[in-house]
């Protein structure tokens, strides 16, 4: 039985890795088509500038993510993880095929439409995290015969979620690299490769993955009814989830400010080029991956959930405040520590949510995290863009401040209230 659980986890890891690679493949491909490029039907659509068209193209994708993540996780609670995951991957497959075709014939409107459709399916990452939580619960039950051993249950959930997070980090790292290599064969080739990855995920899910959600409601409801009545945003009506929403919103706002604007700071203050930014990002991602694989479960076993979450958030606030005063090797060291702290918090938070909410809400709750992250992404872009007019270091300082706000809310809502 334990081997069967391990097989399910390996399939979830492969699906997550391939999906994230597919999602990040197009990024190095699209920009050269619109910025400093020869005039084409693609980059001169409706008489708009290449910069404007690229901005719209980048904005429509997270809009799709925002919409999709609000209901896809909840649908997996209602209709089953395996079914919803496979169906969203099929939609993703067709979305990438249409994107490849749109790039080949240089049809901008069709490209925007297909990217929006593909963005909606990004919500299936929430399903992968929900599957990890389900597998953790099953592993704990297999080892102990029931769910009464809370320490073992928490440890197994943390292990499974951390492995899923490591697959996310590796996928986001490898995707742009592969996309950059494939771009020399035409922009459409990267989209076609992403479509191939999506179809491979469908085959894995259909052939190997067993259903992990065993608490599917018995009363019937249509997909549209479920998407409307059980979507993740409705969880905010619940007091505990509303507190979580605001706490995670400021955390995600801080993290997005850092990720979106540290490349600008590196260029502005240290003269980094694209390769240098890529290497700095790779360095941080490696530490995030290693932490997820080998450290987070040990931290949870020794210190629990809330205490290391608080310390990770305080450490992030400190690191982001320090970053503007660093240079050279010291910058890379701070980035490495930041990656460790981000991986720690991200590995523990889903487990904390699962242990404080009904297991049937794992999918919807994981969807709420993705939705909140998307909302924060928009606010971060606006706030950081304004501060960037003053100095490239101010978005980093603001990121540090937002970590403090999130830490304060975490303590007030979830620590002080239990003392």
C-alpha positions, 0 to 999 in steps of 0.5 A, a space after each residue: 500500500 505504501 508503494 502505491 502511495 509513493 507512486 501517486 506522489 511521484 505522478 503528482 511530482 511529474 505532472 507538477 514539474 511538466 506543467 510548470 515547465 510548460 507554463 514558463 517555456 514561453 517567457 523567453 520566447 515572446 519578448 524578442 517578438 515585440 521588443 526591438 523586432 522587425 515590424 510584423 502583423 504580430 507586433 503591430 496589431 491595431 497600430 499599437 506599439 510592441 511594448 503595449 502589445 507585450 504588456 497586454 499579452 503578459 497581463 491576460 495570462 495572470 488574469 486567466 490564472 486569477 479566474 481559474 484558480 478561484 474555482 478549479 481547486 474547489 471543483 476538485 473537491 466536488 468532482 475528484 482531483 484526478 478527473 478535474 486535473 486531467 480535464 484542465 490539462 487537456 484544455 491546457 494542451 489545446 490552449 498551447 496548440 492554438 498559441 503555436 498556431 497563432 504565432 505561426 500565422 502571426 495572429 495577435 488576437 488569437 494568441 491573446 485568446 489562447 494565452 487567456 485560456 491557458 492561464 485559466 488552467 494554471 489553477 490546476 497547480 492548486 490541485 497538485 498541492 491538494 493531492 499532496 495533502 491527501 497523500 500525506 493524510 493517507 501515508 499517515 493513516 497507513 503507518 499508524 492505522 488512523 489519523 490520531 497521530 497528529 505529529 505523524 500526519 503533519 510530518 507526512 503532509 509537510 513532506 508531500 507538499 515540500 516535494 510538490 514545491 520543489 517540482 514547482 521550483 525546478 519546473 520554473 527554472 528549466 522551462 525558460 532554459 528549454 524555451 530559450 533553446 527551442 526559440 531558435 527553431 521558431 517561437 511556435 516550437 516552444 508552444 508546441 513543446 509546452 503542448 507536448 508536456 501537457 499531453 504527457 501529463 494527461 497520459 500520466 494522470 489517466 494511466 497511473 494516478 488514482 483518485 486521492 480525494 475520498 470525501 467527494 460530496 454525495 449530493 449532485 451539483 453541476 460544474 457551473 453551480 459548483 464553480 459559482 457556489 463553491 469557488 475559493 473566494 467564497 471561503 473569505 466569508 469564513 472568519 478564519 479564512 478571511 484572516 488567512 487571506 489578509 495575512 497571505 495577501 501581504 506576504 504575497 505582496 512582499 514576495 511579488 515586489 521582490 521577484 518583480 523588481 530585484 532584476 531592475 535593482 541588479 541592473 541599476 546598481 550592479 550593472 547585471 546583464 540578462 545572464 547575470 540576472 539568470 544566474 542570480 535567479 538560478 542560485 536562489 532557485 537551487 537553494 529553494 529546491 534543496 530546502 524543499 527536498 531536505 530541510 522543510 520536513 526536518 524543521 516541521 518535525 522539530 519546531 512544528 508549523 507556526 514557530 518556523 513560519 513566523 521566524 521565516 517571515 521575520 528573516 525575509 523582512 530582514 533579508 529584503 531590508 539588507 539587500 539594497 546595502 549588499 553587492 557582489 558575493 554578499 548579494 548572492 548570499 542574501 538571495 540564497 538565504 531568501 530562497 531558503 526562507 521562502 521555501 520553508 514558509 511555502 512548505 509549511 503554510 499549506 499544511 497549517 491550513 489543512 490542519 485547521 480546516 476541513 479536509 474536504 476544503 483542501 482544493 478550494 483552500 489551495 485555490 485561494 492561495 493562488 488567487 490571492 497571489 494573483 491579486 497581490 501580483 497586480 498590486 505589487 506591479 502598481 506599487 513597485 512601478 510608482 516607487 521605481 520612479 524614485 529609486 530602484 531600492 524602494 520596492 525592496 524596502 517596501 517588500 520588507 515592510 509588507 513582510 512585517 505587516 504580514 508577520 504582525 497579522 500572523 501573530 495577531 490572528 493565529 498566535 496571540 488568539 491561541 495563547 
